[in-house]
Amino acid sequence: MSLQSGVSWRLKRVSVGDYHLGGKQFSAEPTINPEQFIEVGTGDYQAEINKIAHVSPKISWSMKPQHLDDFVADYSHTNKFAFNSAEAAQVPYDLYTLNGLSGVKLGSCVTNSCKLTIPIRGAIQVMVESYAKNRTLQAYGSDPTPITDAVLTKANLETITIGGTSVKADFRSIEVAVNWKAEHIHLGTTIFPNEVRHKEAIYTVSIERGLKTQSFAEDAYNGTQKSVILQINDNRTTPKKTKFTFTNMDINVHSHRINELDITYERFECKGRLLTLAAGT
């Protein structure tokens, strides 16, 4: 039998049908995370109890998105899987994987974190961590119909403003993230979690830019809250535009990097708990 490679890997959201994750996958790491407990008696080196107490299945995966509305950010609130308005509850989902040897279903998943990165070169990237309630062997079935549109790049970023000031022409890297602080709840005798739940949504926007307009240093020092607005389109014939509006964001990280004759870079991170998703204009 030959060794397995990434060409054997598959990941989708439902068992059958056209429900794509919305992009080209380029890495994944499913884990089970068993927790073992060992107890010994007094005066005895031999373990009297040696058991797996519980397992916490999860999968960390990355993709280069083509559409945001399949999984990442759907302003119609149909697919509430990763980014959605803070008051909107996540919808649990199933993930089906195939590693070339066997098919596995990760059931009742909840998104723990999702990060969207817009680099100055290359494709936009999305990194997701999904916590599952159970893991079962199951045939993978057929793939969803492929998305033919090109992956997103910095050219798909239409708007990025901080407190009304545009930094679109200055940015070097942008990261937009949500952390749902999900947890596995273990009760009773089963080794799989009884529940997987998210507790809250914390949003962060991190930006590095070449400093050529007013710095945001004073806003960080004075505790001035800012609104952060991003609008991203896609490459469909009629582009679908998604507008992220983060309000009451605090600049909780701020630095300037000065290196000899290089330009000065400003890096700052905004953190808050309010997001509104809407159709772009």
Summary of the structure (lengths in Angstrom):
residues: 281
radius of gyration: 21.7
end to end distance: 53.6
largest distance: 74.4
contacts: 829
relative contact order: 0.17
helix: 4%
strand: 50%
